[in-house]
Amino acid sequence: MKYIHFIINPISGSGKHNIGKTELEKHFPKEVYKIKVDYTNYVKHAIILTQNAISNKPDYIVACGGDGTINEVASCLINTKIKLGIIPVGSGNGLASNLNIPKKLEQASKIIRNGKAQFIDVGKANDHYFFSNMGIGIDALIIKKYDNYNKRTLTSYVRATIASSIQFKPIQTIISFNNQIINTNAFLLFVSNSNEMGYGMSLTPRASLNDGLLDLVVVSKLNFFSKLILGMRVISNKIEKFKKAQNTLIEKISIELPEKICLDTQIDGEYYNLKTNKIQVTIIKSGLEVLTN
């Protein structure tokens, strides 16, 4: 009998989903599965719930939520024998989309029941893990503003992007990777493990979750017209046509903001203010096993 532990964020996707123990039992009958269900009550609660669940040695731990909830659960499962399951009910659902996990409960549940899994790489920025992407620059400000809206929708994301493009000032940044050192005024510095950010948009359409490499995108200071072109290229998933975006494959990168004391960043779509001006980003190859199609 498979033991599956579900961790549900009840407010993911504006709280409109109906996932709960009663609904899950329709897809995971008691005769075949032992299931346990926990609900998150606050940010980072999923970490505590996952750590407690691990001690009971389930076969799978399933994150029911968006990229933030998935990050909290998955971060606890790195280099364990427990497989991560995903039922995506968030706003962006970037990682689930990259893994071809559908939003419909019935279809996502079927993937979990089938039990097919693959290993994916994991990014690490200082002490924080990421599975989709992280970045400093305008994307961190976008997420900061996005979090302040009442609803996490595509419309809110577009509003946050427009406001951030007007307000954001490029940051003096020193980056070291692949035996080179670059000093730039970074408008965007984006490190990605997956090929999608969420909402179907991508800065790294060729990125792979299991190639042992991270995709680095650097865009230096832009004028207003170039910002508009960049925005259109991102929305249309044609970032490769934006010549001012430098894309490089890396295994690690050192980032320093010499004029800053603290550093704003986004990690898997969640805003962080780190009490440092330096970040070391590395990759853990095949660090997580995920249930997939």
Secondary structure, 3 states (H helix, E strand, C coil): CEEEEEEECCCHHHHCCCCCHHHHHHHCCCCCEEEEEEECCCCCHHHHHHHHHHCCCCCEEEEEECHHHHHHHHHCCCCCCCEEEEEECCCCCHHHHHCCCCCCHHHHHHHHHHCCEEEEEEEEECCEEECCEEEEEHHHHHHHHHHHCCCCCHHHHHHHHHHHHHHCCCEEEEEEECCEEEEEEEEEEEEECCCCCECCECCCCCCCCCCCCEEEEEEECCCHHHHHHHHHHHHCCCHHHCCCEEEEEECEEEEECCCCCCEEEEECCEEEEECCCEEEEEEEEEEEEEECC
